[in-house]
Amino acid sequence: MNRRHFLRTGLAAAPAFTVAGRLFAAPAGTPRFLCVFLRGGYDCANFLVPWSSSFYYEKRPRIAIAKPDPALTDGALALDSDWALAPAVRDSLGPLYQQRQAVFIPFAGTDDLTRSHFETQDSIELGQPAQTTRDFRSGFLARLAGTLNGATPIAFTDTLPLAFKGDSGIASISLQRGGKSPFDDTQTGTLRGMYTGNHLESAVREGLELQQEVAQAMQEEMQAANRGAISTKGFELTAERMARFMRTQYRLGFVDVGGWDTHVNEGGAQGALATNLNSLGKGLATFAAALGDEWNNTVVFVLSEFGRTFRENGNAGTDHGHGSVYWVLGGRVNGGRIAGEQVRVSHDTLFQDRDYPVLNNYRGVLAGIFGTLWALGPQQLDVIFPGARPLDLKLV
Amino acid sequence: MAAGTLVGCASTPQTAAKAANVADMPWLERLTFGVNSGVLAQYQKLGRNGFLEAQLRGTDEHLPQAVAQDLAQLPIGELDAARLVMGIAAEQKRINALPEGPDKQAARQKLNEQGNQAAYEARRRELLRAIYSPAQLKEQMVWFWLNHFSVFEQKANVRWLLGDYSEQAIRPHALGHFRDLVMATLEHPAMLQYLDNAQNAVGRINENYARELMELHTLGVDGGYSQHDVQELARVLTGVGIAAPRPPQLRPELRGYYVRAGAFEFNPARHDFGPKTLLGHTLTRHGFAEVSEAVDLLVHQRACARFISRKLAVYFVGDDPPVALVERMAQTFQESDGDIAAVLRTLFTSRELAAQAGRKFKDPMQYVLSAVRLAYDTRLIQNMHPVTGWLAALGEPEFGHPTPDGYSLQDAAWSSSGQMSRRFEIARSIGYGSAGLFDPESGGPATLVGFPLLTTPVYYTVLEPSLSAQTRNALERARSQQEWNLYLLASPEFNSR
């Protein structure tokens, strides 16, 4: 059987069910996509360690991660003769990689050279060609949602991210908190009535509905906890709740994770970056497990605005750089490998003598994934990423 | 209370309305964190222009006596940044030297709790002033600049320094000259820790602050600087750091360059004295004078005048402010050498602002403060935890933005679905009871119970005339005063200004 068969069953062709103006989930088996944005520019070289490069060890005397040692069960995990996975994610992402459910794309990123967090995050989320006037009302995920009829998008964030900005209101709700709705049906109706015809009408309606759904999810969690389930916190908790939402109703998700701007005392195998990676890795493994069989119909894409300087700085940290490493996870992705165009990690391949180069543009990488995942044609992809050339990295 | 009574009073105009020009009410709403009885009285006494000029001066900061007493009692006011920085560092050193064990853990925990308490007190102090000070424009500008020169409480020892940061670096210059704000934040240990410049030294360059100083504080990302300028400015800023308990031993030729003021220190031994160019200019001065020269260069760029003017216009006027207004403000900025009050005068006397009356969605700070100002006017809130909790729940806690760009000033950042429902829950909390606001922080029984009455003279003067038919319809359907409060505070009109 074609292992990618399931993914080609495009949502574009699937009917959307709507009841009382609300889109309901497309049939089981249609793809899900979760975009995880690491805000702050995570140091990819201490995540996917270029362990065959003596240059890496030379330029990171205080923060380099030691070479994989087969005798150690808690050191870096060798993925091939060049790359190793940081110890912090060894137990969470390592098994996914070994089950061919994880791909890493080094030398990935954008054309943006500002090295500004905010500028580069914006440019990625907008997904528009470089050197064009930006339209801040149109993010790439919103355009994807518009292309896929019935994708039921949702942002698991406090505020709607730029990636989801578009003509139609897209739901956003942070899963870090929640509680029982304090409003009875009359009040809910009156609150909605005040916003009829207002530009916030759909936000108000969605907000009141989502609030009830989160409350229900929490109630179920409490029941599970009473039966002795381990209670989670932080990103793991968010991940578990995201899985609940994406297993049933939502097919297109976005979440962001902060805390990656490690200018000072970044740490190596342990320390600030490792702690953050550990929590992220555990969360994503939790997400995979909590989706159950639907993990086989899911693709998680992890990206960050840029990589960091290849050399450590004067404070045992790293500054804003360029090329990054993206991750693609999913039950049936074409995993267990390092994908995309690569170069040897050495002095002469550094971009501007300081950073990883970008050889795999995010627009091309994502267009390639979307094209396969939902069987989208060139014209549809051109709406999502205008002017981009889809890269066929055989990721999904 | 019966619904009939409510409908009855909702249609009764109050006498206070007579002395106020209804057309000025939306303008007053933007000059303040919500009109209260004090604002109305001041406006009626001084007239429109007199009121604006008084707000631009911001010198009348007369707080209600109970608030002033309360502020005076906050222990945070007793220590300056220099003593705090050294005291905390010494305590951390002492704890680190303790043998591992329960004592060490307890000492760590105690210090940690002290830090959290210091951060809370800093927030509480900001909120007390923002809610009760008659200098409402100044209070908004203090928030605006704390957000523009944002620091994050959870970085390094910033928690302890927040109160001093606001008091020394921001408040004195909130309506003053922009350059003074840049220099005051540049020298403050909270910023030096937050953006790592305390670690920036010759041969150990850290370009974090240098980049944000241009990108976020002065020029904006399209302000015409390059990566090379970032690197050069980082070199300029080497040696700008936090004072150690004792001044460094310096070679004789460097001693003349040493600067020390409170917790701030310029250490020439850590400075790169090589030649530098910034934005195409060769810098001519040396040591800390070179830092000052670089800041001069930055704040005198047209890009800086535009960047700051536009950001002010986004905050006070709307998401996409008219270019003509921004240009006039930038002109004022340059002609007045960055006089913030002068730039605000251009803004608050503009037709463009008037044209946007009632259309700017309140951010969480504006929303929560306007609600408590309407509900409790000048009555002293005993417990600020509910307010800080609401701000956190809405995603805009003071000193809680992890990244240096500060909170978004765009409407859309605060009106997503999740936030609308949360805002309604907060409207309910405020409308249905005293919400813990009058449970003294020191314990003891609540000093006020029950729900607030929002049908005040301020309501009839400022809000009632602006309500749509839909909102009036909802209010008429209220089954209790509490529910009426909920609908008013949740209404589209109350959520905008």
Interface residues (C-beta under 8 A of the other chain):
Chain A: R39 G40 L113 T114 R115 S116 H117 F118 E119 A155 D158 T159 L160 K165 G169 A171 S172 I173 S174 R177 S181 P182 F183 T186 Q187 T190 L191 G193 M194 Y195 T196 G197 N198 L200 S202 A203 V204 R205 E206 G207 L208 L210 Q211 G258 G259 D261 H263 V264 N313 G314 N315 G317 D319 H320 Q352
Chain B: D196 Q199 N200 A201 G203 R204 I205 N206 E207 N208 R211 E215 L216 V221 Q227 V230 A393 G395 P402 T403 D405 S408 A412 A413 W414 S415 S416 S417 G418 Q419 M420 S421 R422 F424 E425 R428 Q470 T471 N473 A474 R477 R479 E483 L486 Y487 A490 S491 P492
